[in-house]
């Protein structure tokens, strides 16, 4: 029923009994006066790398930045709770994990939105992962690419550049051998 243009009753919901002192969030409706947009930005950063026994091992940090844009109604303030997916191998960087409520599969991030205000809520998650490459299985083009990869430490780029020179020399000598045969 509407009273003066405002919704006074949305509907019924059943809530199981709670233990004393415990609280629960009940999702029961979507506030159509609040607009929420979501923008996702993903990146990868090489954290460290080394070559041992012909194997390149390096750590890549995957980073996901999700920006929620919350636009509140003109005349009413709101407290908005965003349920952001919680993945087991990702770490919440921003906001700090201690500052958000967690469920088995969600981060619940609350934000106050003043009347008519626009709030940007940034959620940053990271995941480190180890990768290994056998150098002997790489093509000459791959080796040239690694020699020029700005993400790799200079010592590893130099090692790939030297390897590229050695492979070019071997290739040249093999062509000479074929010509002699």
Long-range contacts (C-beta under 8 A, 24 or more apart in sequence): 25-81, 25-101, 25-108, 31-78, 31-80, 33-72, 33-73, 33-76, 33-78, 34-70, 34-71, 34-72, 34-73, 34-78, 34-80, 34-113, 35-69, 35-70, 35-71, 36-68, 36-69, 36-70, 36-71, 36-80, 36-82, 37-68, 37-69, 38-66, 38-67, 38-68, 38-69, 39-66, 39-67, 39-69, 40-64, 40-65, 40-66, 41-65, 41-66, 41-67, 45-151, 46-149, 46-151, 46-152, 47-128, 48-153, 49-152, 49-153, 49-156, 50-156, 51-135, 51-156, 51-159, 54-134, 54-135, 54-136, 55-132, 55-133, 55-134, 55-135, 56-132, 56-133, 56-135, 56-146, 56-156, 57-130, 57-131, 57-132, 58-130, 58-131, 58-152, 59-128, 59-129, 59-130, 59-131, 60-128, 60-129, 60-131, 61-126, 61-127, 61-128, 61-129, 62-90, 62-126, 62-127, 62-128, 62-129, 63-124, 63-125, 63-126, 64-90, 64-124, 64-125, 64-126, 65-122, 65-123, 65-124, 66-122, 66-123, 66-124, 66-125, 67-120, 67-121, 67-122, 67-123, 68-120, 68-121, 68-122, 68-123, 69-118, 69-119, 69-120, 69-121, 70-111, 70-113, 70-118, 70-119, 70-120, 70-121, 71-113, 71-117, 71-118, 72-113, 72-114, 72-115, 72-116, 72-117, 72-118, 72-119, 73-115, 73-116, 74-115, 74-116, 75-115, 75-116, 76-115, 77-112, 77-113, 77-114, 77-115, 78-112, 78-113, 79-110, 79-111, 79-112, 79-113, 80-110, 80-111, 80-112, 80-113, 81-108, 81-109, 81-110, 81-111, 82-108, 82-109, 82-110, 82-111, 82-121, 82-123, 83-107, 83-108, 84-108, 84-109, 84-123, 87-125, 87-127, 89-127, 90-125, 90-126, 90-127, 91-125, 91-126, 91-127, 92-123, 92-124, 92-125, 93-124, 93-125, 93-126, 94-122, 94-123, 94-124, 95-123, 135-163, 140-164, 140-167, 140-168, 140-171, 143-167
